[in-house]
Amino acid sequence: MVSPAELLSTHVQMLHHHFQTYYQTLDLAASEDVSQLLFPNWHNSLQKSFLWFGDFHPNIFTNLLRSLLNTDSDDEEEEARGFVTEKKSDYPLVWKYPSTNLMSKVEEMECSTRLILPGIMNRYRASKSGFIDKVGYDWIHHSSGKNEILKAVSGDVMAQMEELVSVFFLDANRLRRSILTEIISATDVYHDNEFIKEFEQCKIPLSVIP
């Protein structure tokens, strides 16, 4: 007979696989038209404010995990302010006393993300600056006519789109997939279930917000 924990583990693995497949599908779609993914129209106005290269910023992942963790200091601060908020959870006690090992792993993930993000952003800014310089150069130095200028600028745009796909979009999705896997690996099946459920809610469009 299959135990509840085994059923829960299977459920978590299925959802984790679903999100990994989702990001892999975005990678494939990016090769067709990356502009549609960088500015997706299926996200509402609230979700768009959290987007980073087409999907949620990697910090959203660790911030969500942090928001679920409940330490003694959190309880004391809430009690000192005169109220205590109870996290809605199927397994509320799993967040009550997070282990030192879990907190250490969360800090390691946050530190790793802080080290990786600046490199991607610096490369993006350098690429964008180079693109603007190249378009300006082609615009000025192609004096043979409007068609030649448009042809040169179109080539610059295509090269920029290819770089967005091959470097930035794929790197961003690779980082998102990596963080998601690290979180699932660092936490037990009960933590995983709660995290995946909350993450799933973040991905569902809020239809009441235009």
Disulfide bonds with the S-S distance in Angstrom:
none
